[in-house]
């Protein structure tokens, strides 16, 4: 009797097992088991412009080792390279930006998949439905969808992607979650409102809180009850320059009510910005409201200030004070000037001006000589009207003035 070597007997057994498997595959009426694992892959990619590559310089001073090798001298800014960088992950995301993503579904199997459902939601301070669609995927095929949303909320955002599909006789579902923060670009630091005669003055302060310079345009959209007066021509340069990181800009808007109309809603601010790669964003404030103000015993009226002044050149503030009391109540009045609060506006003359007693309905003119030692839109404060006997403040001057360098 001849015995096969162990290696040959194992090979024969393996061949016999393969024949049995092939016979089982071709036997009619035998149900095939569905493949394990997910039949669909989901991929999410943010559509984003490339970034400018920044090379950080090596700072050297004369006398340092390597001063001549690295070019020498102190450099104030990082140097942009000619290359561009592909963004990593979600990248920086800012308020006002249009958030665009590409969502792709891929059939990884060699059979058609039916009843594929894709739902995309964005969780901010509210739930936003971005996409809800159904489709059929051919073998090894893919389908891509682009969705976009204008981001108006700061803080944490969550992108939720839900997928369901028919896997043979079973419905399978899965989801993917992407969390990302949204930060400020241009932040409104301060808004102040006051009335001068029939005009409403709105002082606005904005700051670039992003990490890059921005080209910013700001516009005030008035309500139906007011019209916006145009800024002087010499302010035009202020509205067009690039806003650097951390820069603070100040604006002064003057509104005039339409005849017979007066509303507490003044309007809203509209800010548009553009990044260095052309990305755009738009921000809109809530309605700016003018709260009702109780009538003061002494009111400042007919305030006269030049639209623009030059630094270190004197100018005059002229106005008149009126006693609003109608019950024979006279007020001893003094105008006080606080140099610390007024700076960078200085005054020439005494720090206290005694106006005597103002009778009910009486108008008393005042004229104060001032000089500015700083440039920009400067808030005029620190000039108070007080009751001489009690020291209680009766009213304050609230205004701003544009100071030019020359």
Secondary structure, DSSP 4 states (H G I P E B T S, - for coil): -----HHHHHHHHHHHHHHHHHHHHTSTTPPPPPPSS-SEEEEEEE--PPEEEEEPPPP--TTSTTTTTT--S--SSPEEEEEEEPPPTT---BTTBEEEEEEEEEE-SSS-EEEEEEEEEEESSSEEEEEEEEEEE-TT-EEEEEEEEE----EEEEEEEEEEEEETTEEEEEEEEEEEEEB-SEEEEEEEEEEETTEEEEEEEEEE-SSS-EEEEEEEEE-TTEEEPPPPGGGGGGGTSEE-TT-EEEEEEEEEEPTT---SEEEEEEEEEE-TTS-EEEEEPPPEE----PPPSEEEEEEE--SEEETT-EEEEEEEEEE---SS--EEEEEEE-HHHHTTEEE-S-SEEEEEEEPTT-EEEEEEEEEE-S-EEEEE--EEEEETTT--EEEE--EEEEEE--
